[in-house]
C-alpha cells in the first residue's frame, strides 16, 4: 500500500511538472522539440515493454500494456509531425 501511494505521488507530480513545462514552450519551438523528444519516447517505450513483460501481477501487466500502447502512439505521432514539418522545407515543383 505504501509503494502505491508513493507511485501515485510521483505520477501526480510528474503530471504537474509536465503540464507546466509544456505550457511554457512557444508554438514556434513546439514541433522541433517534439521531434527531438522522440528519442526519449523511445526509451519510455522500452521501459513500458519491460514493465509489461515482467508479469509480476495481472495489474502490472495491464498497466504495462497500456503504457506500451500510449508510448507507441506518442512515438508514431512524433515521427508523423516531424515528417510533416520537414515537408514544409522541401522545394515545390
Helices and strands as residue ranges (DSSP letters): H 2-23, H 27-36, H 38-53, H 58-87
